[in-house]
Each structure stands twice: as C-alpha cells, then as structure tokens.
Amino acid sequence: MGKLGVLRPDDIPHATDYVDQMVEMISTLVQRDAAYVTDDGVYLNVKSVPDYGLLAHQSLDDMLSGGGDREVLGASNKKNPADFALWKFSKPGEPSWSAPWGEGRPGWHSECVVMSLELLGEDFDLHCGGADLRFPHHENERAQAVALGKTFAKHWMHNGFVVDLEGEKMSKSLGNVANLLDLLEHYDARAYRMLLLQTHYRSPVRIGQDNIDACVTALAGLDSFAARTSAHSSGSPDAEVVQQFRTAMDNDLDTTAAMALVFDSVRRANAAMDAGDVATVSSVRAAVIEILGALGLELSIGDDIDADIVAKGVALDAARAAKDFAAADSIRNELQAAGYVVETTKDGTRVRRG
C-alpha cells in the first residue's frame, strides 16, 4: 500500500475486541422492541426501521415482492422474511461468547456498526465499500443505528469492481486475478493510481496491458512537463483552474473530469512556454501540481539520478559547445539506451528517468 501512496488508517479494529459492546447494543435493541429472540438467535425486526431499503433504493414491500416464491432461509424463526440476525447461538465446537440470550456469536452486520460508532461516533462523514456491499450489509448496518435512535454516516459511496477487459469481475474464484504486487514489479505504481483516477469510482475499472501502458505514457508526459517548467515553480496556482477542479470533485468525486482538466492545463502551459508567457506557465504549473498532489500523484522532474548520469549530461553539453556533434550524439544514444530521457534546450541538457 505504501508503493501506491495509500495512507495507513488511524485504527485497524478487530471485531473480537468489541464483542461486549455488540452484546450491549443488541440488548438495547431488544429492550426497544426493535429486536427479538428466537430459538436460533436474535433478529432485528426491519419493520422497526421506517426507511429500511434506503440504500437499496427499494421499499421493504418492493424487496419482499421481488423475491417471488423463493423459500427464505430461517423464515420459520422470523417475524418478517427480511429480518436479519444480530446474534446466532453457537453449535458445539464453534467459537462463542456469553450473552443474556445464550452462548453465541454476533452477526456480521452488528460487528461493523458497533466499531463504526465506537471509533467514529455518530454522524460521521463518509462510509465506503464495494457496490456488492450496498445491500444487504450496509443497509443492515444503517438499520441497526437507526433502530438505536442514532445518526450514522452522512454520505455513502460504493465503488465499482476492478474487472478484466471482458468486463468480468476479477476474483480468485474466477481465476482471472492480475496480482497487484506483480503489476507493481513491472510498472510505476503511479500508473495504477492514474488508471483508477481516469475511471469514475462507481464504474467498473478495466485493467489490461493497453490501458496500463497508456497511463505510463501519460505519466511520462506529465513528468516531462514538470521537468520542462521546473524553472517556473514559484508562482501561485491559477485560481480558475483550481476552482474547476473543486467543482469536478464536488460533483460526486468526478476524478475523470479532474484528470481531463489536468491534461488540458498541461497543454495550455506548454503552449505558453513555447510563446514565452512565463506568468501563465508559472500559475498553471502551480495549479497542476496542487491538483495532482490532492489526487496523490507526485511528479518527478528527473533530479533523482546518479552523479555519473548527471556528468554525462554535462559532457553532452560540452561536446555540443565544442561543435563535436558526433560525441554529443554518442552520449545521447548511450543515455537513451540506458532508459533515460534526454532533453536539450537552449538552457542546456536535462536527463531524467524514462
């Protein structure tokens, strides 16, 4: 995760550390008549939650009618077919904890709602997860909090799956997993981040050789831009460009529009560079760097190379100054063969990693 530039969470909770709090929460729900005990566990009565189905965008009646004549698992123990387990009594040999209703274990949905409320408190800003968690998991988390009389997450965001080029969800069971560790062995980790940013978070992310290679090429262009304009790094960010970025991100985290803005701004700054418009170069460059920083993409200007490579760049300039163009071309070819990008301008030669 460090290679990808993903920050570590402040807390990494273990559900088993919160069983006492889960028992307390379930007890409160039973006392409120929002939950009830059966011969195999404790269930939440979903009819105690008036807006159950909010995240699924369906009413409870619509959910039940959409199920047809299917047999509902455990229906004989439930007041309503959609009621879900908060606590399941243990069978011999299964892990178990003590509770007023009997030995057992908490339900999956109860674990998450308790840890969220304990660590983040009520009315926290954001709850995320894959699209497959919207229902029933997140719906049932939220239902418990509502039944407790508590506010839960203000916003819910559900991301699309990473899929292969045929649009199939990548998973171990399907045997079509491209190992991210292997990908990072062969590609700049920033390329994977860029690929994610160029797809809206709610859409499937297609992973393949062509689009990864395209991101590598795009990154090289951005790095080249940063290096080319590095002498103009003291300006203030262009306010209009930054505002356009904020507008895109406020529109359901539209990173696709944000990345399009970045590339448009780079083209504008490069044109200004060619025209000698230093003020525009400086302000637009600063805006691009600020935007990419917010998106977790740090550009390289090629100043992290070994001293002997730098010396070869100096030697190339010396050969050009002496009009020994054969020697200059030989040094350039050597550097390029080693994987470096060689850029020669009137200000001299810059060598950076390719």
RONU-949349 format. One record per atom (N, C-alpha, C): residue in one letter; x, y, z. Coordinates in pm, whole numbers, padded with zeros to 5 digits, always signed. Example, Ala and Ser with C-alpha at 12.3 -4.5 7.8 and 13.67 -1.06 7.14 Angstrom:
! RONU-949349
a+01319-00569+00780;a+01230-00450+00780;a+01320-00330+00780;s+01285-00225+00708;s+01367-00106+00714;s+01290+00003+00787;
//
This chain:
! RONU-949349
m+00082-00120+00000;m+00000+00000+00000;m+00086+00126+00000;g+00203+00116+00061;g+00294+00229+00061;g+00338+00266-00079;k+00364+00164-00163;k+00405+00191-00301;k+00297+00268-00376;l+00172+00240-00345;l+00061+00304-00412;l+00031+00442-00355;g+00102+00480-00250;g+00077+00610-00189;g-00051+00614-00108;v-00093+00497-00057;v-00215+00490+00023;v-00179+00511+00170;l-00241+00608+00234;l-00213+00637+00374;l-00267+00526+00463;r-00198+00500+00573;r-00242+00398+00668;r-00358+00452+00752;p-00454+00365+00788;p-00565+00411+00873;p-00518+00440+01014;d-00590+00526+01082;d-00558+00557+01222;d-00588+00438+01313;d-00691+00361+01278;d-00730+00246+01358;d-00752+00125+01268;i-00709+00009+01314;i-00735-00118+01245;i-00802-00210+01347;p-00933-00194+01367;p-01002-00266+01475;p-01020-00413+01447;h-01026-00492+01554;h-01056-00635+01546;h-01193-00657+01611;a-01280-00723+01540;a-01418-00740+01588;a-01423-00806+01725;t-01332-00899+01750;t-01337-00972+01877;t-01309-00881+01998;d-01250-00763+01972;d-01225-00669+02082;d-01350-00590+02119;y-01457-00606+02042;y-01576-00524+02061;y-01701-00608+02088;v-01682-00734+02125;v-01799-00821+02147;v-01885-00770+02261;d-01824-00720+02369;d-01904-00669+02482;d-01994-00554+02437;q-01941-00465+02354;q-02021-00354+02304;q-02132-00402+02210;m-02105-00510+02137;m-02208-00566+02049;m-02322-00624+02131;v-02286-00695+02236;v-02389-00752+02325;v-02473-00640+02386;e-02406-00532+02426;e-02478-00418+02484;e-02573-00356+02382;m-02527-00340+02257;m-02612-00281+02154;m-02734-00369+02126;i-02710-00499+02114;i-02821-00590+02084;i-02921-00590+02199;s-02871-00583+02321;s-02960-00576+02437;s-03050-00453+02430;t-02991-00341+02391;t-03068-00217+02378;t-03176-00232+02271;l-03142-00296+02159;l-03240-00315+02052;l-03354-00406+02097;v-03323-00508+02176;v-03428-00596+02230;v-03518-00517+02324;q-03456-00435+02411;q-03535-00352+02504;q-03625-00254+02432;r-03583-00209+02316;r-03663-00113+02237;r-03768-00184+02151;d-03776-00314+02160;d-03867-00394+02077;d-03833-00384+01928;a-03708-00348+01900;a-03663-00346+01761;a-03599-00479+01724;a-03574-00564+01824;a-03515-00696+01801;a-03584-00797+01891;y-03574-00922+01854;y-03643-01027+01929;y-03560-01155+01928;v-03583-01238+02031;v-03509-01363+02048;v-03590-01478+01990;t-03520-01567+01917;t-03583-01688+01865;t-03505-01808+01917;d-03538-01927+01868;d-03468-02046+01918;d-03331-02064+01854;d-03293-01976+01757;d-03158-01988+01700;d-03078-01860+01706;g-03132-01757+01770;g-03056-01633+01782;g-03143-01512+01809;v-03089-01395+01779;v-03160-01268+01797;v-03166-01199+01661;y-03284-01149+01625;y-03305-01086+01493;y-03353-00943+01508;l-03315-00860+01410;l-03369-00725+01403;l-03500-00729+01325;n-03601-00665+01379;n-03729-00651+01310;n-03717-00532+01215;v-03706-00558+01085;v-03681-00449+00989;v-03799-00351+00982;k-03917-00395+01026;k-04030-00304+01023;k-04020-00196+01132;s-03921-00211+01220;s-03897-00107+01320;s-03814+00007+01262;v-03768-00008+01139;v-03688+00093+01069;v-03773+00146+00953;p-03836+00261+00968;p-03934+00309+00868;p-03878+00321+00726;d-03752+00360+00713;d-03696+00380+00579;d-03601+00268+00539;y-03626+00146+00592;y-03541+00032+00553;y-03549+00014+00401;g-03432-00001+00339;g-03426-00010+00193;g-03376+00116+00128;l-03339+00215+00210;l-03294+00344+00157;l-03173+00329+00065;l-03074+00253+00108;l-02952+00238+00028;l-02975+00150-00094;a-03069+00057-00082;a-03100-00030-00195;a-03195+00037-00295;h-03244+00155-00257;h-03339+00229-00340;h-03466+00147-00366;q-03507+00074-00264;q-03631-00003-00271;q-03700+00002-00135;s-03831+00002-00138;s-03904-00007-00013;s-03903-00153+00033;l-03935-00174+00159;l-03939-00310+00213;l-04040-00394+00136;d-04156-00337+00105;d-04259-00412+00031;d-04209-00453-00106;d-04135-00361-00173;d-04082-00393-00305;d-03979-00506-00297;m-03897-00502-00192;m-03798-00608-00175;m-03865-00745-00159;l-03967-00749-00076;l-04033-00876-00048;l-04108-00927-00170;s-04173-00836-00243;s-04246-00879-00362;s-04151-00925-00471;g-04031-00866-00475;g-03934-00903-00577;g-03872-01039-00552;g-03892-01093-00433;g-03834-01223-00402;g-03913-01340-00457;g-04034-01314-00508;g-04116-01421-00566;g-04154-01523-00460;d-04156-01647-00502;d-04198-01755-00412;d-04081-01831-00352;r-03962-01769-00355;r-03845-01838-00301;r-03862-01865-00152;e-03802-01974-00108;e-03801-02004+00035;e-03697-01914+00102;v-03734-01847+00207;v-03644-01757+00278;v-03574-01834+00389;l-03441-01829+00389;l-03362-01902+00488;l-03399-01857+00630;g-03434-01952+00714;g-03468-01921+00853;g-03601-01854+00871;a-03687-01857+00770;a-03813-01783+00776;a-03901-01828+00893;s-03890-01955+00931;s-03976-02005+01039;s-03947-01938+01171;n-03827-01882+01187;n-03790-01816+01312;n-03813-01666+01309;k-03847-01613+01192;k-03853-01468+01177;k-03996-01415+01180;k-04008-01291+01227;k-04137-01223+01218;k-04161-01173+01075;n-04052-01135+01008;n-04060-01085+00871;n-03948-01153+00791;p-03974-01186+00665;p-03870-01255+00586;p-03739-01179+00576;a-03742-01046+00582;a-03620-00966+00565;a-03545-00944+00696;d-03600-00987+00809;d-03530-00971+00936;d-03395-01043+00931;f-03296-00986+00995;f-03161-01044+00987;f-03103-01065+01125;a-03006-01156+01132;a-02952-01200+01261;a-02856-01097+01319;l-02877-01066+01446;l-02783-00985+01523;l-02692-01075+01608;w-02744-01191+01642;w-02670-01286+01726;w-02716-01427+01689;k-02620-01515+01669;k-02655-01654+01638;k-02601-01744+01749;f-02691-01832+01799;f-02647-01926+01902;f-02546-02024+01842;s-02448-02057+01922;s-02339-02141+01871;s-02376-02288+01874;k-02313-02360+01782;k-02325-02505+01779;k-02200-02563+01844;p-02204-02688+01884;p-02087-02749+01950;p-01961-02733+01866;g-01854-02687+01931;g-01726-02673+01863;g-01705-02538+01796;e-01809-02456+01787;e-01797-02324+01723;e-01748-02221+01825;p-01674-02118+01780;p-01636-02009+01871;p-01762-01943+01928;s-01755-01901+02053;s-01875-01842+02114;s-01837-01746+02226;w-01932-01656+02256;w-01918-01561+02365;w-02047-01563+02446;s-02037-01518+02569;s-02154-01518+02657;s-02243-01398+02627;a-02374-01418+02639;a-02472-01310+02620;a-02596-01345+02701;p-02680-01248+02731;p-02800-01275+02811;p-02892-01380+02749;w-02887-01396+02617;w-02978-01487+02548;w-02918-01626+02532;g-02786-01636+02552;g-02719-01765+02539;g-02586-01752+02465;e-02503-01854+02477;e-02372-01852+02410;e-02390-01843+02258;g-02304-01762+02197;g-02314-01749+02052;g-02211-01651+01999;r-02242-01596+01881;r-02151-01501+01816;r-02234-01391+01750;p-02178-01272+01739;p-02251-01161+01676;p-02261-01179+01525;g-02363-01119+01469;g-02377-01119+01323;g-02279-01021+01260;w-02250-01045+01133;w-02154-00964+01058;w-02194-00816+01058;h-02321-00789+01036;h-02366-00650+01028;h-02349-00578+01161;s-02366-00650+01270;s-02355-00589+01403;s-02211-00551+01435;e-02117-00635+01390;e-01975-00605+01415;e-01939-00467+01361;c-01978-00442+01237;c-01935-00319+01170;c-02001-00195+01226;v-02130-00203+01258;v-02198-00083+01308;v-02143-00044+01445;v-02112-00143+01528;v-02057-00113+01660;v-01920-00048+01648;m-01832-00105+01567;m-01698-00048+01554;m-01702+00092+01492;s-01790+00113+01397;s-01803+00246+01336;s-01845+00349+01440;l-01948+00317+01518;l-01997+00413+01617;l-01896+00433+01730;e-01824+00328+01767;e-01726+00340+01874;e-01608+00427+01832;l-01558+00409+01710;l-01437+00477+01666;l-01464+00612+01599;l-01575+00622+01528;l-01603+00744+01452;l-01712+00830+01514;g-01792+00771+01602;g-01901+00846+01663;g-02021+00854+01571;e-02124+00922+01619;e-02243+00941+01537;e-02218+01045+01428;d-02295+01035+01321;d-02296+01139+01219;d-02160+01160+01155;f-02085+01050+01133;f-01954+01064+01068;f-01974+01089+00918;d-01872+01140+00854;d-01888+01196+00720;d-01913+01093+00611;l-01837+00985+00610;l-01833+00903+00489;l-01822+00755+00521;h-01902+00675+00453;h-01896+00529+00464;h-01880+00475+00322;c-01774+00396+00301;c-01744+00346+00166;c-01747+00194+00162;g-01745+00143+00040;g-01738-00001+00021;g-01769-00037-00123;g-01750-00164-00155;g-01782-00211-00289;g-01931-00208-00316;a-01967-00205-00445;a-02107-00199-00483;a-02187-00318-00429;d-02121-00431-00411;d-02190-00550-00362;d-02225-00542-00213;l-02172-00442-00144;l-02200-00427+00000;l-02319-00335+00028;r-02366-00267-00076;r-02478-00174-00057;r-02595-00245+00012;f-02629-00361-00039;f-02734-00444+00021;f-02690-00590+00015;p-02702-00663+00125;p-02768-00623+00249;p-02677-00561+00355;h-02544-00571+00339;h-02457-00538+00451;h-02472-00394+00498;h-02452-00299+00409;h-02460-00160+00453;h-02602-00120+00493;e-02699-00173+00422;e-02839-00145+00460;e-02866-00191+00602;n-02811-00307+00638;n-02836-00363+00771;n-02753-00296+00879;e-02634-00247+00843;e-02558-00164+00937;e-02640-00041+00975;r-02681+00029+00871;r-02756+00154+00890;r-02886+00129+00968;a-02953+00019+00939;a-03080-00012+01005;a-03063-00024+01156;q-02955-00086+01200;q-02932-00100+01344;q-02911+00035+01411;a-02833+00121+01344;a-02808+00254+01402;a-02939+00332+01412;v-03020+00327+01306;v-03148+00398+01306;v-03239+00343+01416;a-03242+00211+01431;a-03326+00150+01534;a-03279+00187+01675;l-03151+00221+01687;l-03097+00267+01816;l-03129+00414+01843;g-03180+00482+01741;g-03207+00625+01753;g-03083+00708+01730;k-02985+00651+01661;k-02859+00721+01634;k-02849+00761+01488;t-02778+00870+01463;t-02744+00905+01324;t-02618+00828+01287;f-02610+00793+01160;f-02496+00711+01116;f-02418+00792+01012;a-02379+00733+00903;a-02298+00804+00803;a-02379+00911+00730;k-02315+01025+00705;k-02381+01131+00627;k-02386+01095+00479;h-02279+01033+00429;h-02269+01001+00287;h-02222+00857+00270;w-02276+00793+00166;w-02237+00657+00132;w-02180+00656-00008;m-02066+00591-00027;m-02004+00582-00159;m-01971+00436-00187;h-02020+00385-00300;h-02000+00246-00336;h-01926+00237-00469;n-01808+00176-00464;n-01722+00173-00583;n-01750+00053-00672;g-01724+00072-00803;g-01734-00038-00898;g-01618-00135-00880;f-01630-00250-00942;f-01528-00354-00928;f-01414-00332-01027;v-01297-00383-00991;v-01188-00395-01087;v-01220-00518-01172;v-01224-00498-01304;v-01265-00607-01393;v-01158-00630-01499;d-01165-00745-01564;d-01075-00771-01676;d-01130-00704-01801;l-01063-00719-01913;l-01102-00647-02035;l-01236-00694-02089;e-01281-00814-02048;e-01412-00862-02092;e-01523-00813-02000;g-01486-00737-01897;g-01587-00685-01806;g-01623-00779-01693;e-01547-00888-01676;e-01573-00984-01569;e-01504-00938-01442;k-01577-00940-01330;k-01517-00904-01201;k-01397-00993-01175;m-01286-00933-01133;m-01165-01011-01106;m-01174-01070-00965;s-01159-01200-00956;s-01167-01266-00825;s-01092-01398-00831;k-01052-01446-00716;k-00979-01573-00711;k-01066-01688-00760;s-01195-01684-00728;s-01282-01794-00765;s-01297-01805-00916;l-01287-01693-00987;l-01297-01696-01133;l-01163-01723-01200;g-01054-01715-01123;g-00923-01743-01179;g-00871-01638-01274;n-00921-01514-01262;n-00876-01410-01355;n-00813-01292-01280;v-00747-01322-01169;v-00686-01217-01088;v-00549-01180-01144;a-00531-01052-01171;a-00399-00999-01204;a-00340-00947-01073;n-00237-01008-01026;n-00181-00976-00896;n-00125-00834-00896;l-00173-00752-00803;l-00128-00613-00796;l+00021-00605-00763;l+00069-00697-00682;l+00212-00697-00648;l+00297-00721-00772;d+00250-00812-00860;d+00322-00837-00985;d+00319-00713-01074;l+00205-00649-01078;l+00192-00528-01160;l+00291-00422-01114;l+00305-00407-00982;l+00395-00305-00928;l+00542-00340-00949;e+00570-00469-00974;e+00707-00508-01005;e+00750-00458-01142;h+00652-00440-01232;h+00684-00407-01370;h+00646-00265-01409;y+00563-00198-01329;y+00514-00066-01365;y+00532+00033-01250;d+00542+00157-01287;d+00538+00267-01191;d+00404+00260-01117;a+00410+00257-00984;a+00287+00247-00905;a+00190+00360-00936;r+00243+00474-00979;r+00156+00587-01011;r+00065+00556-01129;a+00107+00465-01217;a+00026+00431-01334;a-00105+00367-01291;y-00101+00281-01189;y-00224+00218-01139;y-00316+00323-01077;r-00258+00414-01000;r-00339+00521-00941;r-00404+00605-01051;m-00327+00637-01155;m-00383+00717-01264;m-00497+00643-01333;l-00481+00513-01351;l-00586+00434-01414;l-00715+00441-01332;l-00703+00434-01201;l-00821+00446-01115;l-00882+00585-01125;l-00797+00687-01129;l-00847+00825-01135;l-00917+00856-01266;q-00879+00787-01373;q-00940+00813-01503;q-01071+00737-01523;t-01112+00664-01419;t-01241+00594-01421;t-01323+00643-01302;h-01450+00677-01324;h-01532+00722-01211;h-01545+00610-01108;y-01542+00646-00982;y-01533+00544-00877;y-01651+00448-00878;r-01766+00489-00930;r-01882+00399-00931;r-01883+00307-01054;s-01791+00328-01146;s-01788+00248-01269;s-01687+00134-01256;p-01706+00028-01334;p-01605-00080-01335;p-01471-00027-01384;v-01363-00073-01325;v-01228-00034-01365;v-01168-00147-01448;r-01148-00123-01576;r-01095-00227-01664;r-00941-00223-01661;i-00882-00337-01633;i-00736-00347-01624;i-00685-00432-01740;g-00594-00378-01816;g-00533-00452-01927;g-00401-00388-01966;q-00326-00460-02048;q-00194-00412-02090;q-00203-00276-02157;d-00301-00259-02246;d-00310-00135-02324;d-00335-00013-02237;n-00431-00024-02142;n-00461+00097-02064;n-00357+00125-01956;i-00289+00020-01907;i-00177+00045-01816;i-00063+00114-01891;d-00032+00064-02011;d+00074+00126-02092;d+00039+00271-02126;a-00088+00297-02153;a-00131+00433-02184;a-00109+00526-02064;c-00133+00474-01945;c-00112+00554-01824;c+00037+00580-01801;v+00121+00481-01831;v+00266+00501-01820;v+00311+00612-01914;t+00259+00610-02037;t+00294+00714-02135;t+00244+00851-02088;a+00123+00854-02036;a+00068+00982-01988;a+00150+01037-01871;l+00194+00947-01782;l+00278+00990-01669;l+00411+01046-01717;a+00468+00982-01819;a+00594+01032-01874;a+00576+01174-01928;g+00459+01197-01990;g+00431+01331-02040;g+00418+01433-01927;l+00354+01393-01819;l+00339+01483-01704;l+00474+01510-01638;d+00555+01406-01624;d+00689+01424-01568;d+00772+01517-01656;s+00760+01498-01786;s+00833+01584-01881;s+00790+01728-01867;f+00660+01748-01849;f+00608+01884-01830;f+00665+01946-01702;a+00665+01868-01594;a+00716+01919-01467;a+00863+01955-01478;a+00940+01871-01550;a+01083+01899-01568;a+01104+02021-01656;r+01028+02028-01764;r+01045+02138-01859;r+01015+02273-01796;t+00918+02275-01704;t+00874+02402-01644;t+00929+02422-01504;s+01027+02341-01464;s+01075+02345-01325;s+01136+02480-01287;a+01183+02556-01386;a+01241+02688-01356;a+01133+02790-01322;h+01005+02750-01338;h+00894+02843-01314;h+00802+02787-01205;s+00861+02748-01094;s+00787+02679-00988;s+00750+02767-00869;s+00765+02898-00885;s+00741+02986-00770;s+00608+03060-00778;g+00527+03031-00879;g+00402+03105-00896;g+00290+03056-00806;s+00183+03136-00797;s+00063+03097-00724;s-00030+03022-00819;p-00102+02921-00769;p-00190+02842-00856;p-00296+02928-00924;d-00321+02899-01049;d-00426+02966-01126;d-00560+02941-01057;a-00625+03046-01009;a-00747+03032-00928;a-00861+02967-01006;e-00871+03000-01134;e-00981+02944-01215;e-00963+02794-01235;v-00840+02750-01259;v-00815+02607-01277;v-00844+02531-01148;v-00800+02585-01036;v-00824+02519-00908;v-00975+02512-00880;q-01048+02617-00912;q-01193+02616-00889;q-01262+02513-00978;q-01215+02499-01101;q-01271+02395-01189;q-01247+02257-01131;f-01131+02236-01071;f-01102+02109-01006;f-01197+02084-00889;r-01217+02186-00807;r-01308+02171-00692;r-01450+02141-00738;t-01492+02206-00845;t-01626+02182-00898;t-01641+02037-00943;a-01538+01986-01011;a-01542+01847-01056;a-01549+01751-00938;m-01468+01775-00836;m-01467+01685-00720;m-01594+01695-00638;d-01656+01813-00637;d-01783+01828-00566;d-01897+01758-00640;n-01874+01726-00767;n-01975+01657-00848;n-01954+01506-00838;d-01987+01450-00722;d-01975+01307-00699;d-01835+01255-00727;l-01736+01331-00680;l-01595+01290-00689;l-01559+01254-00834;d-01581+01348-00925;d-01561+01322-01067;d-01413+01335-01104;t-01338+01230-01072;t-01195+01234-01100;t-01165+01227-01249;t-01257+01172-01328;t-01235+01169-01473;t-01229+01310-01529;a-01321+01396-01483;a-01319+01537-01526;a-01196+01607-01472;a-01156+01572-01350;a-01037+01634-01290;a-00912+01601-01370;m-00898+01477-01413;m-00780+01439-01491;m-00783+01504-01630;a-00901+01516-01689;a-00912+01585-01818;a-00868+01731-01803;l-00905+01791-01690;l-00863+01929-01663;l-00711+01938-01651;v-00651+01840-01586;v-00504+01838-01572;v-00437+01838-01709;f-00480+01749-01796;f-00416+01738-01928;f-00442+01863-02013;d-00561+01919-02002;d-00590+02045-02075;d-00499+02157-02024;s-00479+02162-01894;s-00396+02267-01834;s-00250+02250-01873;v-00204+02125-01881;v-00065+02099-01922;v-00044+02146-02066;r-00141+02116-02153;r-00129+02162-02292;r-00125+02315-02298;r-00206+02378-02216;r-00208+02525-02213;r-00075+02580-02165;a-00020+02521-02060;a+00108+02568-02006;a+00223+02543-02103;n+00219+02429-02172;n+00324+02401-02271;n+00319+02502-02386;a+00198+02537-02428;a+00184+02638-02534;a+00236+02773-02486;a+00208+02807-02360;a+00257+02932-02303;a+00409+02930-02293;m+00465+02814-02262;m+00611+02800-02255;m+00672+02829-02392;d+00613+02774-02496;d+00663+02797-02631;d+00653+02944-02670;a+00550+03012-02618;a+00527+03152-02653;a+00603+03249-02563;g+00671+03193-02460;g+00745+03279-02368;g+00658+03350-02267;d+00536+03299-02244;d+00442+03360-02148;d+00469+03300-02010;v+00568+03355-01943;v+00615+03300-01815;v+00507+03304-01707;a+00428+03412-01704;a+00326+03426-01600;a+00224+03313-01607;t+00180+03281-01729;t+00083+03173-01746;t+00145+03038-01710;v+00267+03015-01757;v+00336+02890-01724;v+00343+02870-01574;s+00384+02974-01504;s+00404+02965-01360;s+00274+02935-01285;s+00167+03007-01319;s+00041+02990-01245;s-00028+02858-01279;v-00028+02821-01409;v-00094+02696-01447;v-00015+02576-01396;r+00118+02584-01401;r+00201+02476-01346;r+00170+02456-01198;a+00162+02564-01125;a+00134+02555-00981;a-00002+02491-00956;a-00100+02523-01040;a-00234+02464-01025;a-00230+02314-01052;v-00158+02274-01158;v-00147+02132-01193;v-00081+02054-01079;i+00028+02109-01025;i+00098+02040-00916;i+00008+02029-00793;e-00068+02133-00763;e-00159+02130-00647;e-00269+02026-00667;i-00326+02021-00786;i-00433+01925-00815;i-00381+01782-00806;l-00268+01757-00870;l-00214+01621-00867;l-00172+01581-00725;g-00127+01676-00647;g-00094+01647-00507;g-00218+01603-00430;a-00331+01672-00456;a-00456+01634-00390;a-00502+01496-00432;l-00467+01455-00555;l-00506+01325-00606;l-00404+01216-00576;g-00295+01253-00508;g-00195+01154-00470;g-00096+01119-00578;l-00081+01206-00679;l+00017+01184-00785;l+00128+01286-00774;e+00247+01239-00742;e+00362+01328-00731;e+00448+01312-00856;l+00475+01424-00922;l+00552+01419-01045;l+00702+01420-01016;s+00777+01365-01110;s+00923+01361-01100;s+00983+01453-01205;i+01079+01535-01163;i+01145+01623-01259;i+01282+01567-01297;g+01307+01441-01258;g+01429+01373-01300;g+01553+01415-01224;d+01537+01472-01105;d+01654+01516-01029;d+01700+01411-00928;d+01652+01287-00944;d+01691+01179-00853;d+01781+01078-00921;i+01866+01128-01012;i+01954+01038-01087;i+02096+01043-01033;d+02174+00940-01065;d+02310+00927-01012;d+02402+01036-01068;a+02507+01063-00992;a+02600+01169-01029;a+02669+01142-01163;d+02696+01012-01191;d+02764+00983-01317;d+02676+01010-01437;i+02544+00995-01419;i+02450+01026-01528;i+02443+01177-01548;v+02441+01250-01437;v+02443+01397-01446;v+02570+01442-01520;a+02682+01377-01488;a+02809+01412-01552;a+02804+01389-01703;k+02733+01283-01744;k+02721+01256-01887;k+02640+01367-01956;g+02540+01420-01885;g+02464+01531-01941;g+02550+01654-01957;v+02637+01679-01858;v+02729+01792-01867;v+02826+01772-01984;a+02874+01648-02000;a+02966+01617-02110;a+02899+01635-02245;l+02769+01601-02251;l+02695+01620-02377;l+02690+01768-02413;d+02663+01855-02312;d+02659+01999-02338;d+02796+02051-02380;a+02901+01998-02317;a+03038+02040-02352;a+03071+02002-02496;a+03028+01882-02538;a+03053+01838-02675;a+02977+01926-02774;r+02854+01961-02740;r+02777+02049-02829;r+02842+02186-02840;a+02889+02237-02725;a+02953+02369-02725;a+03080+02368-02811;a+03149+02253-02812;a+03271+02240-02892;a+03239+02200-03037;k+03109+02191-03067;k+03061+02151-03201;k+03109+02010-03240;d+03131+01928-03134;d+03165+01788-03158;d+03034+01709-03153;f+02956+01722-03260;f+02821+01666-03258;f+02821+01514-03261;a+02925+01454-03315;a+02933+01308-03313;a+02945+01257-03170;a+03029+01324-03090;a+03044+01285-02949;a+02915+01311-02872;a+02849+01424-02902;a+02722+01456-02834;a+02617+01351-02865;d+02610+01311-02993;d+02512+01210-03032;d+02543+01075-02967;s+02671+01044-02952;s+02711+00918-02890;s+02667+00914-02743;i+02688+01026-02672;i+02647+01032-02531;i+02496+01024-02519;r+02426+01094-02608;r+02279+01091-02606;r+02229+00947-02627;n+02286+00879-02726;n+02243+00742-02756;n+02270+00649-02638;e+02384+00669-02571;e+02418+00587-02455;e+02316+00606-02342;l+02281+00731-02317;l+02184+00760-02211;l+02046+00703-02245;q+02005+00721-02368;q+01873+00671-02409;q+01869+00520-02404;a+01980+00454-02442;a+01985+00307-02436;a+01974+00257-02292;a+02017+00341-02197;a+02009+00304-02055;a+01872+00337-01994;g+01781+00390-02079;g+01645+00415-02031;g+01618+00557-01986;y+01711+00649-02014;y+01691+00788-01972;y+01633+00871-02086;v+01558+00972-02048;v+01507+01070-02145;v+01603+01188-02146;v+01648+01226-02266;v+01744+01336-02280;v+01676+01451-02351;e+01666+01565-02282;e+01600+01683-02339;e+01702+01796-02349;t+01727+01843-02467;t+01823+01950-02489;t+01752+02076-02535;t+01771+02185-02461;t+01713+02314-02495;t+01824+02418-02496;k+01787+02542-02523;k+01887+02650-02524;k+01947+02671-02386;d+01876+02621-02283;d+01927+02635-02146;d+02018+02520-02105;g+02035+02422-02193;g+02120+02308-02162;g+02046+02177-02168;t+02112+02070-02129;t+02056+01935-02137;t+02003+01892-02000;r+01883+01832-02001;r+01825+01774-01881;r+01809+01625-01904;v+01857+01545-01812;v+01844+01399-01820;v+01752+01353-01708;r+01652+01272-01743;r+01562+01220-01641;r+01530+01075-01672;r+01478+01007-01571;r+01442+00867-01590;r+01326+00857-01686;g+01329+00753-01771;g+01221+00731-01866;g+01102+00661-01805;
//
